[in-house]
Amino acid sequence: MGLQPLEFSDCYLDSPWFRERIRAHEAELERTNKFIKELIKDGKNLIAATKSLSAAQRKFAHSLRDFKFEFIGDAETDDERCIDASLREFSNFLKNLEEQREIMALSVTETLIKPLEKFRKEQLGAVKEEKKKFDKETEKNYSLIDKHLTLSARKKDSHLQEADLQVEQNRQHFYELSLEYVCKLQEIQERKKFEFVEPMLSFFQGMFTFYHQGHELSKDFNHYKMELQINIQNTRNRFEGTRSEVEELMNKIRQNPKDQKRASQFTAEGYLYVQEKRPAPFGSSWVKHYCMYRKTAKKFNMIPFEHRSGGKLGDGEAFFLKECTKRHMDSTDRRFCFDIEAADRPGVPLTVQAFSEEERKQWLEALGGKEALFHTFNRAIVPRPEGGAQLDKMGFTILRKCISAVETRGINDQGLYRVVGVSSKVQRLLSMLMDVKMCNELDLENSADWEVKTVTSALKQYLRSLPEPLMTYELHRDFIVPAKSGSPESRVNAIHFLVHKLPEKNKEMLDILVKHLTNVSSHSKQNLMTVANLGVVFGPTLMRPQEETVAAIMDLKFQNIVVEILIENHEKIFRTSPDTTFAEPTCLSASPPNAPPRQSKRQGQRTKRPVAVYNLCLELEEGDSPSPLKEDPPSSSQDTLSTPSPTTSAAHGPPGLDGNHLAADGGNCGDATATTPSQTRPSMVQWLNMQSPTTPSSNPAGTPPSPRMSPFPLSPAASIVDKLPECVINRKARAVYPCEAEHSSELSFEIGAIFEDVQTSREPGWLEGTLNGKRGLIPQNYVKLL
């Protein structure tokens, strides 16, 4: 039942029930007022959202309009031109649509917001004012009556008559006000039905108009859309036709690249590595140049170009050739070398290196080269400088001297350690620091001759020049493992443990450096060098891998994480003994263990498995990383292209590196030799397994095992899912995790798959079995024997 009507005759009785009916009407009007107020707020938000959407659509339209396709060649087909113009058409369509949307937004304000605000202020506001008067008169009327009735009957008649007249007049005024208020209440209850709904109808009419305009625009666009679809299909068909031709030409060039060379104005052109002499004890560096030679003019041009730095083009050099001489193997430690002598620099040959012996012959033929007249008795071979950067007393002096200068003069310099110094100055400073006498005389703290960026670059260069990185090749992979998985606490504990496995000198120098970096990070508000930024700078410096591979580059971001942990937990890691009782980091229950690494079936040779290459994004300063990378979440797989095998001999290790690589590869230098991990020192995973042994009896039901954290295969007894016998023959097994095959020799399967004829594989960590008639390899820690 709705509201009860207010009878005018009840204004004179003013009964309790009449007052209850009035209060019910007042409550309904208050509810209506709040609803309209909230609706106006929502309407304004709707207008704001519409304007934001319109602005975003217009920006999108502008982006479409401003973009233009580039094409190969010197002309386009009609279809291609139509496709090019389509973006402008799309832009115009959106522009027209947004013009209609703006009209709709304006109409919402005029047709909905303003009428509702007017109704609320003028009508509902008037009722509120009438209610105030009515309540005030009620209070006055009944107060006067109470006072009147307390008059004594002994008063004079004239006085009593005057009081009676005053009360009667007040009561009449109250009745008139009550009649007007009751009339207003009932009037507004009826008025709100059309005063409120009519603006809503206008609002929806505006919306219908907008959508109708959109429909009309769509109809007008339909014909163009059909034509554009034909243009796209024609272009696609041409692409399919030309692609086969392109592939055929590509195959021809692949089969006979020499016969398919284009005509050129140069007699010879291509890449050569040019030797650049550097001050002792750093020997020389080899910088790649693109070289061009024109025989008729005997002019030789060379331009330094480094592909790994995003195609950075250096300043070119040109000279007239005097002569070219082939270098013998016993005159240099590099192959495929020859000397070039410029006409304006007689007696100062430039040593260059070709990519192969065949290319060297081609260059010698083009340059008119001749065999070198080399005799061991009349030409002394300059020995390679001995010594260099070492982890000795001199090295500690260099480190402390540089750190003291940085903390005294430049701790608040913005971009500290990110901003690099001039290469020639850095080399000169480092050469002086490497000399005992000159080092003692250097006063970096008070000298204005050496900029702070030169000092920081010299410090980094010294660390990169060490024969082995400060955190050692042997523990490199073990440091990476905890950075890839586990809880933050377990990562800190694992790295804490590993730091104390470092040789004493390495740990001492690392302690001094990390303490300094902690101090640098504490001034990050001024120098902008946060812990993360310092990790980016020093990760590749302190943890460069022994073998440069795609997998090693993929681990670069994890090296940064390790350095961040060292900085953030310096006091704990270097001032306390490691806790050997912390639990092994557990993985998410949905994550299966990592498949073991694959080894070649041929002894001593590794099978290279494909590794996904991600778009990493770390903006490193030049020289802080071997190559610019972009960061992205890594794959959970620990498998790499360079998984060392205990049977791998030195012949299969990384190529030897020397000081000549120092500038060319941004610091990845050192006399590297192929080594295998020490058999006496346990790996990180073995240590973790010792702390938290996992057996079927100790695992709670339904709890998956921890992932295999090491790329090295564990023994069968260390299996995570089940303890398998050393030799498995003709057994059945059930999959406890799903697996997607990465090789044709592996099997893909889901949880619960049953394998037949399961037996131990010659590849550690793998089984061989049959599933659905196909035989292949199965990760040992993905199954349970039945």
JOSULMO-V992499 format. One record per pair of residues at least 4 apart in sequence whose C-alpha atoms are under 8 Angstrom apart, sorted by the first residue. I is the first residue (numbers start at 0). J is the second residue. D is the distance in whole Angstrom. If there is no record, write none. Layout:
# JOSULMO-V992499
I:J:D
I:J:D
This chain:
# JOSULMO-V992499
2:20:8
2:23:7
2:24:7
3:20:7
4:20:8
4:185:8
5:9:8
5:17:7
5:20:7
5:21:7
5:181:7
5:185:7
6:10:7
7:11:8
7:178:6
7:181:7
8:12:7
9:13:6
9:14:7
9:17:7
10:17:8
10:174:6
10:177:6
10:178:6
11:174:6
13:17:6
13:18:7
14:18:6
15:19:6
16:20:6
17:21:6
18:22:6
19:23:6
20:24:6
21:25:6
21:181:8
22:26:6
23:27:6
24:28:6
24:184:7
25:29:6
25:184:8
26:30:6
27:31:6
28:32:6
28:123:7
28:188:7
29:33:6
30:34:6
31:35:6
32:36:6
32:119:7
32:123:7
33:37:6
34:38:6
35:39:6
35:115:7
35:119:7
36:40:6
36:116:8
36:119:8
37:41:6
38:42:6
39:43:6
39:112:6
39:115:7
39:116:7
40:44:6
41:45:6
42:46:6
42:107:8
42:112:7
43:47:6
43:108:8
43:112:8
44:48:6
45:49:6
46:50:6
46:104:6
46:107:7
46:108:8
47:51:6
48:52:6
49:53:6
49:100:8
49:104:7
50:54:6
50:101:7
50:104:7
51:55:6
52:56:6
53:57:6
53:97:6
53:100:7
53:101:7
54:58:6
55:59:6
56:60:6
56:93:7
56:94:8
56:97:7
57:61:6
57:93:7
57:94:6
57:97:7
58:62:6
59:63:6
59:90:8
60:64:6
60:89:7
60:90:4
60:91:7
60:93:6
60:94:7
61:65:6
61:90:7
62:66:6
63:86:5
63:87:6
63:89:7
63:90:6
64:86:6
64:87:5
64:90:6
66:86:8
67:83:7
68:83:6
70:74:8
70:75:7
75:79:6
75:80:6
76:80:6
77:81:6
78:82:6
78:230:5
78:231:7
78:233:7
78:234:6
79:83:6
79:230:7
79:234:7
80:84:6
81:85:6
81:227:7
81:230:7
82:86:8
82:227:7
82:230:7
82:231:7
84:88:7
85:89:6
85:227:8
86:90:6
87:91:6
88:92:6
89:93:6
90:94:6
91:95:6
92:96:6
92:216:8
92:220:8
93:97:6
94:98:6
95:99:7
96:100:6
96:212:8
96:213:6
96:216:8
97:101:6
98:102:6
99:103:6
99:209:6
99:212:7
100:104:6
100:209:6
101:105:6
102:106:6
103:107:6
103:205:6
103:206:7
103:209:6
104:108:7
105:109:7
106:110:6
106:111:8
106:202:7
106:205:7
107:111:5
107:112:7
107:202:6
107:205:7
108:112:5
108:113:6
109:113:6
109:114:7
110:114:7
110:198:6
110:199:8
110:201:6
110:202:6
111:115:6
111:198:5
111:199:6
111:201:7
111:202:6
112:116:6
113:117:6
114:118:6
114:198:6
115:119:6
115:194:8
115:195:7
115:198:7
116:120:6
117:121:6
117:122:8
118:122:5
118:123:7
118:194:7
118:195:8
119:123:5
119:124:6
120:124:5
120:125:7
121:125:6
122:126:6
122:187:7
123:127:6
123:187:8
124:128:6
125:129:6
126:130:6
126:180:8
126:183:7
126:184:7
126:187:8
127:131:6
128:132:7
129:133:6
129:180:6
130:134:6
130:180:7
131:135:6
132:136:6
133:137:6
133:173:8
133:176:7
133:177:7
133:180:7
134:138:6
135:139:6
136:140:6
136:173:6
137:141:6
137:173:7
138:142:6
139:143:6
140:144:6
140:169:6
140:170:6
140:173:7
141:145:6
142:146:6
143:147:6
143:166:7
144:148:6
144:166:7
145:149:7
146:150:7
147:162:7
147:163:8
147:166:8
150:154:8
154:158:7
154:159:7
155:159:6
156:160:6
157:161:6
158:162:6
159:163:6
160:164:6
161:165:6
162:166:6
163:167:6
164:168:6
165:169:6
166:170:6
167:171:6
168:172:6
169:173:6
170:174:6
171:175:6
172:176:6
173:177:6
174:178:6
175:179:6
176:180:6
177:181:6
178:182:6
179:183:6
180:184:6
181:185:6
182:186:6
183:187:6
184:188:6
185:189:7
186:190:6
187:191:6
188:192:8
190:194:6
191:195:5
191:196:8
192:196:6
193:197:6
194:198:7
195:199:7
196:200:6
197:201:6
198:202:6
199:203:6
200:204:6
201:205:6
202:206:7
203:207:6
204:208:6
205:209:6
206:210:6
207:211:6
208:212:6
209:213:6
210:214:6
211:215:6
212:216:6
213:217:6
214:218:6
215:219:6
216:220:6
217:221:6
218:222:8
219:223:8
220:224:6
221:225:6
222:226:6
223:227:6
224:228:6
225:229:7
226:230:6
227:231:6
228:232:6
229:233:6
230:234:6
231:235:6
232:236:6
233:237:6
234:238:6
235:239:6
236:240:6
237:241:6
238:242:6
239:243:7
240:244:7
241:245:6
242:246:6
243:247:6
244:248:6
245:249:6
246:250:6
247:251:6
248:252:6
249:253:6
250:254:6
251:255:6
251:256:8
252:256:5
252:257:8
252:258:8
252:259:6
255:259:7
256:260:7
264:293:7
265:291:6
265:292:6
265:293:5
265:294:8
266:291:8
266:292:6
266:293:5
266:294:6
266:365:6
267:291:6
267:292:5
267:293:7
267:362:7
267:365:6
268:289:7
268:290:5
268:291:4
268:292:6
269:289:6
269:290:5
269:291:7
270:287:7
270:288:6
270:289:4
270:290:6
270:353:7
270:354:8
271:287:6
271:288:5
271:289:6
271:290:7
271:351:6
271:352:6
271:353:5
271:354:7
272:285:6
272:286:5
272:287:4
272:288:6
272:351:5
272:352:5
272:353:7
273:285:5
273:286:5
273:287:6
273:288:7
273:349:7
273:350:6
273:351:4
273:352:7
274:283:7
274:284:6
274:285:5
274:286:7
274:349:7
274:350:6
274:351:6
275:283:6
275:284:5
275:285:6
275:286:7
276:282:7
276:283:4
276:284:7
277:281:6
277:282:6
277:283:5
277:284:7
278:282:6
278:283:8
278:426:7
278:427:8
278:430:7
279:384:7
279:430:7
280:384:6
280:385:7
280:386:7
280:387:5
280:430:7
281:384:7
281:387:7
281:658:6
281:659:7
282:383:7
282:384:7
282:658:6
282:659:6
283:658:7
283:659:5
284:658:7
284:659:4
284:660:6
284:661:7
284:662:6
284:663:7
285:659:6
285:660:7
285:663:7
286:303:7
286:663:6
287:303:6
287:304:6
287:305:7
288:301:6
288:302:5
288:303:4
288:304:6
289:301:5
289:302:5
289:303:6
289:304:7
290:299:7
290:300:6
290:301:4
290:302:6
291:299:6
291:300:5
291:301:6
292:297:7
292:298:6
292:299:5
292:300:6
292:366:8
293:297:6
293:298:5
293:299:7
294:298:7
294:365:7
294:366:7
296:319:8
297:319:6
297:320:6
298:317:7
298:318:6
298:319:5
298:320:6
299:317:6
299:318:5
299:319:6
299:320:6
300:315:7
300:316:6
300:317:4
300:318:7
301:315:6
301:316:5
301:317:6
302:312:7
302:313:6
302:314:6
302:315:4
302:316:6
303:312:6
303:313:5
303:314:7
303:315:7
304:310:7
304:311:6
304:312:5
304:313:6
305:309:7
305:310:6
305:311:6
305:312:7
306:310:5
306:311:7
307:626:6
307:627:7
308:626:6
308:627:6
309:627:8
318:341:6
318:342:7
318:343:8
319:341:6
319:342:6
319:343:8
320:339:7
320:340:6
320:341:5
320:342:6
321:339:8
321:340:6
321:341:5
321:342:5
322:339:6
322:340:5
322:341:7
322:366:8
322:367:7
322:368:7
323:337:7
323:338:6
323:339:5
323:340:6
323:363:7
323:366:6
323:367:7
323:368:4
323:369:7
324:337:6
324:338:5
324:339:7
324:363:8
324:368:5
324:369:5
324:370:6
324:371:6
325:336:7
325:337:4
325:338:6
325:363:7
325:368:7
325:369:6
325:370:5
325:371:5
326:330:7
326:331:8
326:335:8
326:336:6
326:337:5
326:338:7
326:370:8
326:371:6
327:331:7
327:336:8
327:371:7
327:373:7
328:332:7
328:333:7
328:334:6
330:380:7
333:352:8
334:352:7
334:356:8
335:352:6
335:353:5
335:354:7
335:355:6
335:356:5
335:359:6
336:350:7
336:351:6
336:352:4
336:353:6
336:359:7
337:350:6
337:351:6
337:352:7
337:359:8
338:348:6
338:349:5
338:350:4
338:351:6
339:348:5
339:349:5
339:350:6
339:351:7
340:344:7
340:345:6
340:346:7
340:347:6
340:348:5
340:349:6
341:345:6
341:347:8
341:348:7
344:348:8
352:359:8
353:358:6
353:359:5
354:358:6
354:359:8
355:359:6
356:360:6
357:361:6
358:362:6
359:363:6
360:364:6
361:365:6
362:366:6
362:368:8
363:367:6
363:368:4
363:369:7
364:368:6
373:378:7
374:378:6
375:379:7
387:433:8
387:464:8
387:465:8
388:394:7
388:433:8
388:461:6
388:462:8
388:464:6
388:465:5
388:466:7
389:393:8
389:394:6
389:465:6
389:466:7
390:394:5
390:395:7
390:465:7
390:504:7
390:505:8
391:395:6
392:396:6
393:397:6
393:433:7
393:435:7
394:398:6
395:399:6
395:508:7
396:400:6
397:401:6
397:432:6
397:433:8
397:438:8
397:458:8
398:402:6
398:458:7
398:512:8
399:403:6
399:511:8
400:404:6
400:443:7
401:405:6
401:443:7
401:454:6
401:455:7
401:458:6
402:406:6
402:512:8
402:515:7
403:407:6
403:444:7
404:408:6
404:409:8
404:443:5
404:444:4
404:445:8
404:451:8
404:454:8
405:409:5
405:410:6
405:444:8
405:451:6
405:454:7
405:455:7
406:410:5
406:519:8
407:444:6
408:444:7
408:451:7
409:415:8
409:451:6
410:415:7
410:519:6
410:522:7
410:526:7
411:415:8
411:522:6
411:523:8
411:525:5
411:526:5
412:525:7
412:526:5
413:525:7
413:526:4
413:527:6
413:528:7
414:418:6
414:526:6
414:527:6
414:528:6
415:452:7
415:455:8
415:526:6
415:527:8
415:528:7
416:452:7
416:455:6
416:456:7
416:533:8
416:536:7
417:536:7
417:619:8
417:620:6
418:452:6
418:620:7
419:452:6
419:453:7
419:455:8
419:456:6
419:620:7
419:621:7
420:424:7
420:425:6
420:450:8
420:452:5
420:453:4
420:454:8
420:455:8
420:456:6
421:425:6
421:453:7
422:426:6
423:427:6
424:428:6
424:453:7
425:429:6
425:453:5
425:454:7
425:456:6
425:457:5
426:430:6
426:457:7
427:431:6
428:432:6
428:453:8
428:454:8
428:457:7
429:433:6
429:457:6
429:461:7
430:434:7
431:437:6
431:438:6
432:437:7
432:438:5
432:441:8
433:438:7
434:438:6
435:439:6
436:440:7
437:441:6
442:446:6
443:447:8
443:449:7
449:453:6
449:454:7
450:454:7
451:455:6
452:456:6
453:457:6
454:458:6
455:459:6
456:460:6
457:461:6
458:462:6
459:463:6
459:540:7
460:464:6
460:666:7
461:465:7
462:468:7
462:469:7
462:540:7
462:541:7
463:468:7
463:540:6
463:541:8
463:666:5
463:667:7
463:668:7
464:658:8
464:661:7
464:666:7
464:668:6
464:669:6
465:469:8
465:668:8
465:669:6
466:668:7
466:669:4
466:670:6
466:671:7
467:471:6
467:472:7
467:669:7
467:671:8
468:472:7
468:540:7
468:541:6
468:542:6
468:543:6
469:505:6
469:508:8
469:509:7
469:541:5
469:542:7
470:474:7
470:475:7
470:501:7
470:505:7
470:509:8
470:541:6
470:542:6
471:475:6
471:501:8
471:542:7
472:476:8
472:542:8
472:543:8
472:544:6
472:545:6
473:675:8
473:676:6
473:677:7
474:478:6
474:497:8
474:501:8
475:479:6
475:542:6
475:543:8
475:544:7
476:480:6
477:481:7
477:497:8
477:682:7
477:683:5
477:684:8
477:709:8
478:482:7
478:494:6
478:497:7
478:558:8
478:561:7
478:683:8
479:483:7
479:554:7
479:557:6
479:558:6
479:561:7
480:484:7
480:683:8
480:708:6
480:709:7
481:485:7
481:489:8
481:490:5
481:493:6
481:494:7
481:708:8
482:490:6
482:557:6
482:558:8
482:560:6
482:561:6
483:557:7
483:635:8
484:490:8
484:584:7
484:586:7
484:708:8
485:489:6
485:490:6
485:583:8
485:584:4
485:585:6
485:586:7
486:490:6
486:584:6
486:585:8
487:491:6
488:492:6
489:493:6
489:581:7
489:582:8
489:583:7
489:584:6
490:494:6
491:495:6
491:564:7
491:568:8
492:496:6
492:577:7
492:578:7
492:581:7
493:497:6
493:683:8
494:498:6
494:561:8
494:564:8
494:565:8
494:572:8
495:499:7
495:571:8
495:572:5
495:573:8
495:577:6
496:500:7
496:577:5
496:578:7
496:579:7
497:501:7
497:683:8
498:506:7
498:572:7
498:573:8
499:506:7
499:576:8
499:577:7
501:505:6
501:506:6
502:506:6
503:507:6
504:508:6
505:509:6
506:510:6
507:511:6
508:512:6
509:513:6
510:514:6
510:569:8
510:573:6
511:515:6
512:516:6
513:517:6
513:565:7
513:566:6
513:569:7
514:518:6
514:566:7
514:569:7
515:519:6
516:520:6
516:533:7
516:566:7
517:521:6
517:530:8
517:566:5
517:567:7
517:569:7
518:522:7
519:523:7
519:526:8
519:528:7
520:528:6
520:529:5
520:530:6
520:533:8
521:529:8
522:526:6
522:527:8
522:528:8
523:527:4
523:528:5
523:529:5
524:528:8
528:532:6
528:533:6
529:533:6
530:534:6
530:563:6
530:566:7
530:567:7
531:535:6
531:559:8
531:560:8
531:563:6
532:536:6
533:537:6
533:562:8
533:563:7
534:538:5
534:558:8
534:559:4
534:560:7
534:561:8
534:562:5
534:563:5
535:539:8
535:556:8
535:559:5
535:617:7
535:619:7
536:540:7
536:559:8
536:619:7
536:620:8
536:623:6
536:624:8
537:541:6
537:559:7
537:562:7
537:623:7
538:542:6
538:543:8
538:555:7
538:556:8
538:558:5
538:559:4
538:560:8
538:561:7
538:562:6
539:543:5
539:555:7
539:558:7
539:559:7
539:623:7
539:624:6
539:625:8
540:623:7
540:624:8
540:666:7
542:558:6
543:667:7
544:551:6
545:653:7
545:671:7
546:551:7
546:641:7
546:652:8
546:653:5
547:551:6
547:552:7
547:653:8
548:552:6
548:640:7
548:641:7
549:553:6
549:610:7
549:612:8
549:639:8
549:640:7
550:554:6
550:610:7
550:639:5
550:640:6
550:641:7
551:555:7
551:639:8
553:612:8
553:613:8
553:633:8
554:558:6
555:559:7
556:560:6
556:630:7
557:561:6
558:562:7
559:563:6
560:564:6
561:565:6
562:566:6
563:567:6
564:568:6
565:569:5
565:572:7
568:572:6
569:573:6
569:574:8
570:574:5
570:575:7
571:575:5
572:576:8
572:577:7
579:690:7
580:690:6
581:690:7
581:691:8
582:687:8
582:690:6
582:691:6
583:687:6
583:688:7
583:690:7
583:691:5
583:705:8
584:705:7
585:704:8
585:705:5
585:706:8
586:590:7
586:704:8
586:705:6
586:706:7
588:702:7
588:703:6
589:703:8
590:706:8
591:703:7
591:704:8
591:706:7
591:736:6
591:737:8
591:781:7
592:704:7
592:705:6
592:706:4
592:707:6
592:780:7
592:781:7
593:635:7
593:636:6
593:637:7
593:706:6
593:707:5
593:708:8
594:636:7
594:638:8
594:707:7
594:778:6
594:779:8
594:780:7
594:781:8
595:638:7
595:707:7
595:710:7
595:711:8
595:712:6
595:763:8
595:764:6
595:765:7
595:778:6
595:779:8
596:637:8
596:638:6
596:639:8
596:642:7
596:710:6
596:711:7
596:712:7
596:764:8
597:605:8
597:606:7
597:608:8
597:638:8
597:762:7
597:763:8
598:604:8
598:605:5
598:606:6
598:644:8
598:762:6
598:763:8
599:603:8
599:604:6
599:605:5
599:606:5
599:762:8
600:604:8
600:761:7
600:762:7
602:646:7
603:644:7
603:646:5
603:647:5
603:648:7
603:651:8
604:647:7
604:651:8
605:641:8
605:642:8
605:643:8
605:644:8
606:640:8
607:639:8
607:640:5
607:641:7
608:638:8
608:639:7
608:640:6
609:640:7
610:638:8
610:639:7
610:640:7
611:634:8
613:629:8
613:630:8
613:631:6
613:633:8
614:628:7
614:629:5
614:630:6
614:631:6
615:628:5
615:629:2
615:630:3
615:631:5
616:627:8
616:628:5
616:629:2
616:630:4
616:631:7
617:627:7
617:628:5
617:629:5
617:630:6
618:627:7
618:628:7
618:629:8
619:623:6
619:624:7
619:627:7
620:624:8
621:665:7
622:662:8
622:664:8
622:665:4
622:666:6
623:665:6
623:666:7
624:665:6
624:666:7
625:664:5
625:665:5
625:666:7
625:667:7
626:664:8
626:665:8
637:708:7
637:709:7
637:710:6
638:642:7
638:710:6
639:710:8
642:710:7
642:711:7
643:647:7
643:675:7
643:711:8
644:675:8
644:711:8
645:675:6
645:676:8
647:651:6
647:652:7
647:675:8
648:652:7
648:673:7
649:672:7
649:673:5
649:674:7
650:673:8
651:673:8
652:672:7
652:673:4
652:674:7
653:671:7
653:672:7
653:673:6
654:671:7
654:672:8
655:670:6
655:671:5
655:672:6
656:660:7
656:668:6
656:669:6
656:670:5
656:671:6
657:661:8
657:668:6
657:669:5
657:670:5
657:671:8
658:668:6
658:669:6
658:670:8
659:663:8
659:668:8
660:664:6
660:666:7
660:667:7
660:668:6
661:665:6
661:666:5
661:667:7
661:668:5
662:666:6
664:668:8
681:685:6
681:686:6
682:686:6
683:687:6
683:709:7
684:688:6
684:707:8
684:708:6
684:709:6
685:689:6
686:690:6
687:691:6
688:692:5
688:693:7
693:697:6
693:698:7
693:704:7
693:719:6
694:698:6
694:719:7
694:720:8
694:721:7
694:722:7
695:720:7
695:721:6
695:722:8
698:702:6
698:703:8
698:704:8
703:720:8
704:719:6
704:720:6
705:719:7
706:719:8
707:719:8
712:763:6
712:764:6
713:717:6
713:718:7
713:763:8
713:764:7
714:718:7
714:763:8
714:764:8
715:722:7
715:723:6
715:724:7
715:725:6
715:764:7
716:722:6
716:723:6
716:724:7
716:725:8
717:722:7
718:722:5
718:723:7
718:779:8
718:780:6
719:780:6
720:780:5
720:781:7
720:782:7
720:783:7
721:780:7
721:783:6
723:727:8
723:784:8
725:759:8
726:758:7
726:759:6
727:757:7
727:758:5
727:759:5
728:756:7
728:757:6
728:758:4
728:759:7
729:755:7
729:756:4
729:757:5
729:758:6
730:755:7
730:756:5
730:757:5
730:758:7
730:784:7
730:785:7
731:753:7
731:754:6
731:755:5
731:756:6
731:757:6
731:784:6
731:785:5
732:753:6
732:754:5
732:755:7
732:757:7
732:782:6
732:783:5
732:784:4
732:785:5
733:750:8
733:751:6
733:752:6
733:753:5
733:754:6
733:782:5
733:783:5
733:784:6
733:785:7
734:748:8
734:749:7
734:750:5
734:751:5
734:752:5
734:753:7
734:754:8
734:781:6
734:782:4
734:783:6
735:750:5
735:751:6
735:781:6
735:782:5
735:783:7
736:749:7
736:750:5
736:751:8
736:781:5
736:782:7
737:747:8
737:748:6
737:749:4
737:750:5
737:781:8
738:746:8
738:747:5
738:748:5
738:749:6
738:781:8
739:746:7
739:747:5
739:748:7
740:745:5
740:746:5
740:747:5
741:745:7
744:775:5
744:776:6
745:775:5
745:776:4
745:777:6
746:770:8
746:773:8
746:774:8
746:775:5
746:776:6
746:777:6
748:752:6
752:770:8
753:770:7
754:768:6
754:769:5
754:770:5
755:768:6
755:769:5
755:770:7
756:768:6
756:769:6
757:766:7
757:767:6
757:768:4
757:769:7
758:766:6
758:767:5
758:768:7
759:765:7
759:766:5
759:767:6
760:764:8
760:765:6
760:766:5
760:767:6
760:776:8
761:765:8
762:766:8
764:778:6
764:779:5
764:780:8
765:776:6
765:777:6
765:778:5
765:779:5
766:776:6
766:777:5
766:778:6
766:779:6
767:774:7
767:775:6
767:776:5
767:777:6
768:774:6
768:775:6
768:776:6
768:777:7
769:773:5
769:774:4
769:775:6
770:774:6
777:781:8
777:782:8
778:782:7
